[in-house]
Amino acid sequence: MGAVVVEPLAGRPDRGRGGAEAGLALLVVIILGTAVALMAHAGLMIGLAMDRAATSSVGVAEVDARLATLVRRTARGMTTLDAPVPPGVSSRRLSAEVLRLRADSAGRGWTGLVWAMDPQTRLDALDAAVVAGVSPAGSTRGRIDASAPDPCRPEWAPPALPSDILVRDWHAPEWQGDDPLDLGPLGASDRERLERPPTGGTDTPDAVFSPESLSLGSGRWEGLLLVDGSLELRAGAIVTGWVGVRGDLTIRGGAVLEGIARVGGGLTIAPGGLLEPNPCSALERLLSVDALVSPRLIGGSVWPSDPPA
């Protein structure tokens, strides 16, 4: 028999090295798979958290809106600040003119301030029946007549007001922030909701706001008159009540102003014109103005926990 020759196989791999490479590849695959799974899980958790946050935000907004609506409806239904409030709403009197309404649920709530004019409070807040920002001439002072009787209701304390005009620098530090157009908490946003000046006079007391200078001719105006500009009263014009003017007030011959005047600029009264300071008579007119004596919501806010007392 011939001899058997055994030759090595060409290109045969090393078995030990091949096993290590295969194990390393398997380990890489496992790590990559785990990372992908972790990333997918993290994405799912983030999505769930965002969904819960969105759902919670919607729920909070719905609670706030419901509570705010409850307070607003309560305020609209009140005839006086002493009127009873419905279940779910509490009230607290902060002053003779301001009531706080509060509705809360699940640690959240909504509060609103309700205001109605109180004559005694307005009288107590007056330092003079006539206030101007510029000292008037002597002739103007001579046409301010405070000698006429101004009877007050028995329940009102008679006002101890100076009969002469008070000159106030509205820009001085002690008066900064005061506005001749403000009546208590009745501010700019509330004034915008008042009536606009009628084309003719009326005997029905009303609350009127003019966003620009105004000139009134023959006729009678009663109640509250606020002018964001200057006011001119021409012959035949008779104004009775509370007048607030940011600019100048001019009373021409034959015109009369009876009541309270708050003037940011100068005051001029021509010959034949007359200004009669009558605080109680002015407030009597204001008591017939529904916009002033009917409770009205003047502000509201949301709170996440118990509000301050």
Protein Blocks (a to p, Z undefined) as FASTA:
>chain_A
ZZddddddehiacfklmmmmmmmmmmmmmmmmmmmmmmmmmmmmmmmmmmmmmmmmmmmm
mmmmmmmmmmmmmmmmpcbfkbccdehiacddfbfkbccddddeehiacddddddddfkl
mmmmpgbfbdcfbdcdfklmmmpcfkbccdddfklccddddfbdcdddfkbmklgoiafk
bghjbdfklmmmmccddfbdcfbdcddddfbdcdddedddehjdddebdddddehiaced
jdddfbdcdddehiacedjdddfbdcdddehiacdddfklmmmmmmmpmklmpccdfbdc
ddfbdcdZZ
